[in-house]
Amino acid sequence: MNEQELKEMGQSIIDFNKNEGLKVGTQILHMPPHVKYNRYHPDVEYGFVASVQDGALHCHFWRKDRVGGELRTKANAELVPLDSILAWHLVRQEFVDRAMKEIEEKSYKK
């Protein structure tokens, strides 16, 4: 699968941002450069946007064996380059909403 085919399946975060659709809770797929747009590569991660500030994107990621169930990154969101992200709706939004609520309630953000 090449970059164009993958981007046709998801929506590029960069394009999403131009449309002002990028926001906290947007589900994403993170592809580090070495995976070469192979969404089945073991280093691909799924998660959601935690904050967008001054062009910087911070995300929380699901544990690979518990996508939609348990976060790998709870206490801190990770800074992620925009060019390695696609908007990718993988789980029901209620799972993301629940995870965001848990982070807020447990004061991980303090």
C-alpha positions in Angstrom: 0.0 0.0 0.0 1.5 3.4 -0.9 1.0 6.8 0.6 -1.8 7.9 -1.8 -3.8 4.7 -1.2 -3.5 5.0 2.5 -4.5 8.6 2.6 -7.5 7.8 0.5 -8.6 5.4 3.2 -8.0 7.9 6.0 -7.9 11.7 6.0 -4.6 13.4 6.4 -4.3 15.3 9.6 -2.7 18.2 7.7 -5.8 18.4 5.4 -8.0 18.0 8.5 -6.2 20.9 10.2 -6.8 23.2 7.1 -10.5 22.4 7.5 -10.4 23.3 11.2 -11.6 19.8 12.0 -8.7 18.8 14.1 -9.6 18.8 17.7 -9.2 17.0 21.0 -10.7 13.5 20.7 -10.0 13.1 16.9 -8.9 9.4 16.4 -5.6 9.0 14.7 -3.2 6.5 13.2 0.5 7.2 13.8 3.0 5.8 11.2 6.7 6.5 12.0 8.7 7.2 8.8 10.4 3.8 8.8 7.1 1.9 8.3 6.7 3.4 4.8 2.9 3.7 4.9 2.4 0.1 5.8 -0.5 0.3 8.2 0.0 -3.3 9.2 3.5 -2.7 10.5 3.9 -3.6 14.2 5.2 0.0 14.9 1.9 1.7 13.8 0.0 3.0 16.7 -3.7 4.0 17.1 -4.8 6.7 19.5 -6.4 10.2 19.7 -5.5 13.8 19.9 -5.1 15.2 23.4 -4.2 18.8 22.5 -3.3 21.0 19.5 -1.2 24.1 20.3 0.7 26.2 17.9 1.0 23.5 15.3 2.1 20.9 17.8 0.0 17.7 18.1 0.0 15.7 21.4 -1.7 12.3 21.4 -2.5 9.4 23.7 -2.1 5.9 22.3 -3.8 2.6 23.0 -1.9 -0.4 24.1 -1.4 -2.6 21.1 -3.2 -5.6 22.6 -6.1 -3.4 24.0 -7.0 -0.9 21.3 -10.1 1.0 22.6 -9.7 -0.6 26.0 -6.5 0.6 27.7 -4.2 3.4 27.1 -0.4 3.0 26.8 0.1 6.7 27.5 -2.0 7.9 30.4 0.0 10.4 32.4 1.5 12.3 29.4 0.4 12.7 25.8 3.2 12.3 23.3 4.3 15.0 20.8 3.8 13.6 17.3 4.9 15.1 13.9 1.9 16.0 11.8 3.4 14.3 8.7 3.2 10.9 10.4 -0.5 11.1 11.3 -3.7 10.2 9.6 -7.1 10.8 11.0 -8.4 7.2 11.4 -11.7 6.2 13.0 -10.9 2.8 14.5 -13.1 2.4 17.6 -16.4 3.8 18.7 -16.0 7.4 19.8 -17.5 6.5 23.2 -14.3 4.6 24.0 -12.2 7.7 23.3 -14.6 9.8 25.3 -14.4 7.4 28.2 -10.6 7.4 28.1 -10.4 11.2 28.0 -12.8 11.4 31.0 -10.7 8.9 32.9 -7.5 11.0 32.3 -9.3 14.1 33.5 -10.8 12.4 36.6 -7.5 10.8 37.7 -5.7 14.1 37.3 -3.1 12.7 35.0 -2.9 16.1 33.4 -1.7 17.9 36.6 
